Amino acid sequence: MLVAVGILLWLLGTSLSSPEGFQQAADIMTGFFAKFILWGILTALAYHICGGIRHMLMDFGFIDETLVVGRRSAAISMIITVILSILAGVLVW
């Protein structure tokens, strides 16, 4: 995730540096490889957020910490991540 933040900050810095920098960042983002990397970053971020919310709900006591409920909440978290990943793919492409 640290490398992803570095990539996004570099892209943001390039796009905000000047109108030519913005055009350079826009040109970089038109390629398939750049879009695929951005989609991967957004998917990892969605997974991280879903897992974090799941753990916060468990810490606050809204979700039991039994094996059955833990597996069910993990499955729900993964399903939400897959849905968000598909939406991120639609957004990127």
TABELVEN-V374364 format. One record per residue. N is the residue number from 0. SS is DSSP state (A for helix, B for strand, O for the rest). Layout:
N;SS + N;SS
//
This chain:
0;O + 1;A + 2;A + 3;A + 4;A + 5;A + 6;A + 7;A + 8;A + 9;A + 10;A + 11;A + 12;A + 13;A + 14;A + 15;A + 16;A + 17;O + 18;A + 19;A + 20;A + 21;A + 22;A + 23;A + 24;A + 25;A + 26;A + 27;A + 28;O + 29;O + 30;O + 31;A + 32;A + 33;A + 34;A + 35;A + 36;A + 37;A + 38;A + 39;A + 40;A + 41;A + 42;A + 43;A + 44;A + 45;A + 46;A + 47;A + 48;A + 49;A + 50;A + 51;A + 52;A + 53;A + 54;A + 55;A + 56;A + 57;A + 58;A + 59;O + 60;O + 61;O + 62;O + 63;O + 64;O + 65;O + 66;A + 67;A + 68;A + 69;A + 70;A + 71;A + 72;A + 73;A + 74;A + 75;A + 76;A + 77;A + 78;A + 79;A + 80;A + 81;A + 82;A + 83;A + 84;A + 85;A + 86;A + 87;A + 88;A + 89;A + 90;A + 91;A + 92;O
//
